Amino acid sequence: MKQSMSAKRGFMVAAAVSISLLTGCAANVKLPSTEVNPPPAEVFSNFSDFELKPMERGAECVQERGGDIALTAIQAKLRVKIGKLIENWKQSPAPNATSRKLIIEPY
């Protein structure tokens, strides 16, 4: 029974350490607010082309151990999720879309 409890405790500590190492610079994520992340000035359907730029590596991320790994993982997830949405928008543009490009720059 003691070994079982000790093994569970060891696993929990290892999991907590792993999570903290993997989060790297992503640990400073702020909840969006209208001041930091205002709503779009116009609807996305007004655009005919879209581009998702890569995330910028800030000084905090460069200094943190594992920050580049966390940033790469976040970037990959963002590309998968938003990439599909962008492809759908490109394949079926709205009738009122003008020939303008919306550039999405995550930070």
N, C-alpha and C positions, 0 to 999 in steps of 0.2 A: 504494500500500500504506500509506504514511504517513497519507494522508487517511482511509483506512478505519479505521485504528487510532485516529486522533484523533477521528473521528466516533463510534466505539464508546465511547471513554472519555468524551466529552462527553455521550453518551446515558446512560451509567451514572451520571455525576455528577448529571445532571438528574433521573434517576429516584430517586436516593438523597435528593436535596433535596426532591423532591415528596413522597416517602413521609414524611420527617420533618416536613414542614409539615402534612400531612394527619392525622398521628397526634395532634398537639396534646396535649391533656390526657390522651388515652387512653394515652400512653406510660407512665403510672404504674400500669398495670394489674398487680395482684398475683395470683399463682396462688392459687386457692381452697384453704383448709385447713379442717379441722374446727373450728378455733378461730374463724375468720372466717366460715365458711359451714357451719354445722352441718347435719346431715341433718334433714329435717322431723320434727317431733314426732309427726305422724300422717299417714296416707296421704291423697293428694289425692282419692281416691274418696269420702272422708267429706264432701266439700263438694259443693254443688249449683250454686254460682255462682263465677265467677272474674273478677278485674279486674287488668289490667296497668297500673300507674301509670307516668307518664313519669319519666325519669331526672332527678335533681336536678343543677343546675349548681353545682358546688362552687367555692370561691374560686380554686383552682388553675386550673380550666377557664376562668374569667372572665379571669384574668390572662394566660393563654397565647394567643398569636396563633394564630388558626385553631381554637381550642378549641371554639367554638360550632359550627363547621362539622363537626368530628369528632364532637361529641356528637350532632348532628342525624343524621349518617350512621349512627352506632351505634344510636341510637334507632329509626331506620327499619328496620334489619336485625333488631333485637330484636322489633319489632312484627310483622314478616313471619313470622319463625320461631316465636316464642312465640304470636303471634296465632292461627295455624293450629291449634296444639296446644290452646289455650284454647277455640276454637270447637268442636273435636272433643269436648272434655270437656263443654261445655255441651249439645251436641246428643245426647250419649248418656251421661247421668248414671248412675252406679252405683246398683244397687237399694238399697244401704244408705246412700246419701247423705242427709245431713240438710240442712235449708234454711239453710245457712250460706254465707257468701261468703269466699273466700280472696283476699286482696289481695296482689299481687306488687309489691314496691317495689325495683327495681334501684338500686344506688348505686355 
